[in-house]
Amino acid sequence: MSDGFLTRKKTILVALNSDTPDKSPKGYVDEPLLPLIVLINNHQDYVTTSSCSGRICTYLEGLESSTDETVTETDSGETKDEQDQDDDEEEEASKGYEENTSLAAVEAAKRAKGGQWLYVSHDPVVFPDQVSQQNDPRWIVEMLFGPEAHRVVTMEEQEGKEGMRTIDMARSQLVYFKFEPMILHIEAATPGAAKTFLNHSLFSGYRNSGILPSTKRTMLAIRSTLKLDAPIAYIPSSTSSSTTGSTTGTGEEKIYLMVSLSYLRVLIDLSNDKFRMNVAQMARFEERLTKHLLTAENVTPKKVGDQGGEWEDKEARKERKRREGMLKQEETAKARAEKKKAAAEAAAEAARKAAADAAVAGTGSTAAMTTEDKTATIS
């Protein structure tokens, strides 16, 4: 285990324990992941460097990828734009400074290319009631496209128009609906430790996991196959826009839906189901790591901080305080029970002694009375 790993782990754990927001868009670790992150960071061979518990989002791709003459696929089956996003995540994850930094870097990188996250939710979508849906059928557009919703042209609004059939899709910007399951980036102390963790991840259903190539650090990406990507809309290329009249007249290009509003509802339903599967898979993963990986001999010992005092993870400290409180309550209850038992035993002993004394006294009185009777008879 290198000194560099220990130093980076200490830096990360101190940052996690701080009240200062991290560099992620949310500013803090996703709450559903906290137990798993605490568990992993308590192991001496691992430290989490970035994480996401899962999310539903819509993403408008940047101009850089959409203006290529061809859309190429990588060996993994991803488009070049998707792999660039993953590469951004993995490169940032390998830096390993504090939780969620990679997600913030991806946001910045995508915006630099012209991309934009239109909607992001780390929880399942809650649907409005039926009356609200009927009164405002575009509610789903307002939600998924956010501040750009006014630019969206639905399929129903496109009926009878020629624009849809003359658009060069290969040169247009696409809007994707995405469900992204839990992802963890973890630095391991050694390649052997990384392989062990990877095996547990694969066994728990995270089939899209792997060890990231790096000459400086041993990094893992833990991912499942629950991911969902679907193109749902597009912005025509500038050439097509000029011939189809797709601009609004205010300098903003329209966003054309490629699917119906009811299909968007189907995508959200599927994603909500995947969210539930994602949470269940996380619970199984945590259970396996607890049972097979985290043992007494490989739990990270408490470290000495810069001021000479001990420091520990915020959640670990909370759990320790809870255990200490419960132990103190148990000890107090036990002491009270023992004191009560001792008092009861003392009372019983006193009662037995009093009864014995009374019995002895009674026997003496009877003997004295018998002697007096005998004397009276002789007289």
N, C-alpha and C positions, 0 to 999 in steps of 0.2 A: 504494500500500500504506500503510494508516494506521498510526500509532504504536500505536493501541489494539490492532490485530491482532497486531503484533509483541510487545507486552507480554503479551497473553493467551497467545500461542504460547510465549513464554519460560516463563511460569508453569506451563503444562501440561507442557512438556518437563522442567522441573526436578522436578515432581511425579512424572513417569514414571521419572525417574532415581533417585528416592529409594527407600530401603528401607522407608519407612513405608507401611502398607496404605492403599489408597484407600477411598472410601466405598461401593464396590459390595459386595454380599453376600459375594462371594468374597474381596474385598480386593486383587485384583490382576488384570491384564489376562489374558484367555484366551490360553494359550500358542500355539494354532494361528494366532492373529491377529498375533503379534509381528512376523514378517517383513513383513507388509503394512502394519502401523502404522508401523514404522521407515521403510519405503519412502515412505509418504505424508508423514510428518513431516520427511523429508529434503528435501522440495520446499519452496521458499521461499513458495509461495502457499497452502499448506494445513496444517491441524493437526487431528488427530482429537480429538473432545471426549467421545465415549462409544462403546462397542463391545460386541458379543457375538458369539462365533464360531458360535453355534448351540446350541440346547438342546431337550431333551424335558422336558415338565412337565405337571403337572395343577394346575388352578386352580379354586378354589371362589369363585364370584362373590359380590360383596357384596350386602347387603340393599337398598341404595339403588336399584340398577338392577333387581333382581328384583321389587320391589314396585310398579313402574310399572304403570299400567293396560294400556299397550300397549308393544310393543317396536318402536321405529322404526328405520329404516335411513337411513344417510347417502347422499350422492350417490356415494360410493365403494363402496357395497354393504356396508359394515361396520355392525354394530349400534351403538347409541349408546354402550354400555359399552365396546366395542372401540375406538371412536374416542376416547373419553375417555382410555383407556390410552395410545393413540398420541399424543394431545395432551399428556399428562403427559410422555411421553418427549421430544417435540420441544421443549416449553417448557424443560425442564431442559437439553436438548442445546444450546439457543441460549445458555445461560449460559457454556458452554465453559471451565470452570475446571480440571477434571482428569478423567482417564479413568474411565469407568464410573459417573459420578455420576448420570446419568439413570436407570440401572437401579435404583440404590438408592432414588431418589426415587419411582419407580414402585411399588416394594415398599411404601414408607411410605404412598403415596397410596391404594393398594388396601386396605391394612390399615385405613386411616382410614375407608374405606367399608364395612368388614366383610369384604373379600375376603381370601383366604388361598392362598398357594402351598403345595400339599400335597407336591409332588415336583418337583425340578429336577435335571437331569443335563446337563452340557455334553459328554458323550461318549455314543456308542451304548450301548444296553443290552446287557449280557452275560447270556444266559439260564442258569439253573441246568441241571444235567444232568437227563436224563429221569427218573431215579429220584427225584431231589429234587422234581421237578414233580409226579410221581404221589403221593408221600408227603404233599405239602403243596400241594394245588391252589389254595389261596388266596394263594400266594406273590406273585402278580401284584397282588393287592389290597393286601397288606402293603407292597409296593414303591410303588405309585402313590398310595396314600392315607396312607402314613406314619403319623403319630401318631393319625390319625382312622380307621385301618383297622378298629378294633373296632366302629365305628358302621355299617359297610357291610353291606347286605343284598344278596346276590347274586340273580340272576334265578332260579336254581334254588330258593333259599330263599323266593322270593316266589310260587312256583307255587300256584295255588288260592286266592290271597288277592285281596280286592276292592280293596285300596288302590291298585293300579296303575291301575285304570280310573276312579277317582274323584278323582284328583289334578288340580288346576288348574295345568297346567304353566306357564302365563303368569305365575303368581304364586309360583312355586317358585324356590328357588335352584338353579342348575345348576352341575355340575362339568364342566369342559372338559378333554379331553386335547388337548395342543398339541405340535406341532413348530414351532419358530421358527428359521428359517435365520439366517445371518450378517446383522447389521445394524451399520452404521457411521454415526455422525453426525460430520460434518466441517465445520469453518469454513473458508471460502475468503477470500482477501485481497480479491478483487473479484468482481463479478457475472460478468465475462467468464471468470475462472478457474473459477468454479462451473459455468458452462455447459460448459466444456471437460471438466471432470472428469465431469460428468453424462453427456456423450456417450460417454466411454470406459466408464462404468458400464453404460449401456444396451447398448452393443455387446458387453459381456462377459456379458450375460444378466441383469443386475439391472434387470428391467423395472418393478419397483415403486418405483423411485428417483425423487427429485424435489428441487427447491430449495424450502426452507421459507420461507414468508412472514415477513419480519421487517424492521422499519425500522431496527434497530440493527446487525445483523450478517448476513452472507451464509452461510446454513447449508444443508447438504445432508444428506439421509437416503438411504443406499444400502441397498436391500432387493431380494431376489429374490422369485419367485412360488412358492417351494417350501413355503410355510407350510401347515400342516395344523391345522384346528380341528374337534373333534368333541365334542358333548355326550355324556357317558357315564353320568352319574348326576344325581340331584336330591335336594334336601331339601324336603319338602312345606311349603307355607305353613302358618302357625300355625292358620288356620281348618281346613284339611284335616287337620292333625295331630291336632286335638282330636276329629275325627270318625272317624279311621281308627286311632287308637291307635298313632301312629308314634313316640312317644317311648319311650325305653328305661326310663323310671322313675327315672332318675338326673338328669333335667334336660337330657340330650343328645338331640337329634333324630337319628333314623336317616338314613343316606344310602343311597338306593335306586339300585342299578345299573339302567341302561336297556338294557344290552347284556350279552352273555354273556362269560364269562372267555376263551373262545376268540377272540372278536372283539377283546378288549383285546390279545391276542397279535398279531392281525393289524395293529392300529394301531401296535404297537411295531415289528413287522417293516417296515412302510411307513416309519416314522420312521427306522429304521436305514438303509434304502436312501436316504432323503433326506439323511441325514447324509453318506453317501459322495458323493452328488451335490453337496452343499454344499461339501465339502472340495475336490473337483475344480474347482468353479466358482471358489473362492477362488484356486486355483493359476493358473487361466487369467487371472483378473483381475490378479494380481500380475505375471504375465508381460507382459500388455498394458501395464500402467502402466510397467514397467521399459523396455519397448521404445519406447513412443510418448510418454510424459509426462516421465519423469525423464531429463533431459539435463544435460550439464556446466554449462550457463549458468544453469539454474534450480535447482541444488542449493543448499540453505540453507547459507550460509557459517557457520563457527564463530562463536559469539557470545562477548562478554566478560562474565563473571559479575560478581557484586557485589564479589568480592574481587580483581578485575582479572585472574583467570585464565580460561582458556577452559573452556567446559562443552559437553557433548554428550550425546546420548541414550545410555543404558546399553548397548543393543544395538548402536548405532553404534560406541561405544567398543570393545566386544568384537570387532566385525568389523574395526575399524581395527587393534587389537592383533594379531588373527590375520593380517591382511595384512602388517603390519610384521614379524611373526615369520617368515612365509613368505619375505618379501623378504630378510630378514637371512640366513636359511638358504641362499637361492639365491646371495646375494652371497658368503657364506663358502665354499660349494661351488665357485663360479666362481673365487674367489681360490686355493683349494687346487688346482684343476685347472690354472690358469695357472702356479702355482708348480711343480707337478709337470712340466708341459710344458717350462717353462724349464729345469728341472734335467735333464730328458731331453735337451733340445737341447744344453745345455752339455756333458753327458757324451758325446754323439755328436760334438760339435765337438772335444772333447779327444781322442777316439779317432781321428778323422780326422787331427788334427794329429800325433798320435803315430805313426800309420801313415806319414804323409808324411815325418816326421823319420827314421823307420827306413829308408824307401826311399832318402832322400838319403844317409844314412850308408852304406848298402849299396853304392850307386853309387860313392862315394868309395873304398871299400875295393877294389872291383874294378879301378878305374883305377890305383891304386897297385900292385896285384899285377901288372898288365899291363906297367908301366914297368920293374919289377924283372926281369921275364922277358926283356924286350928287352935290357936291360943285360947280363944273363948270356949271352945269345946272342952279342953283339958280342965279348965277352971270349973 
